[in-house]
Amino acid sequence: MITAIVLIKTSVDRIPEIAERIAALENVSEVFSVTGTYDLIAMVRVARHEDLAEVIPGRISKIPGVQGTDTHVAFRTYSQHDLEAAFAIGLDN
């Protein structure tokens, strides 16, 4: 599974509506409304790199009110659950 973090600039008067439309798209797992340079952050998960082109420029960027995106592809995913499992290896409970 390939994970992309998509930073999105939008029309600020339409952030909630745009976020809901993005969240409803297939392959979008979460959308966050954030402070700072960008208005939204979307987590996109796809099976193949080629699928990113379909989701990000093909669907997200075409939603009215989306002004631009900046995409970052994750090399590896770390989570609290993964870290706890790694430290528990070899321990007998």
Buried (B, 14 or more C-beta within 10 A) or exposed (E): EBBBBBBBBBEEEBBEBBBEBBBEBEBBEEBBEEEEEBBBBBBBBBEEEEBBEEBBEEBBBEBEBBEEBEBEEEEEEEEEEEEEEEEEEEEEE
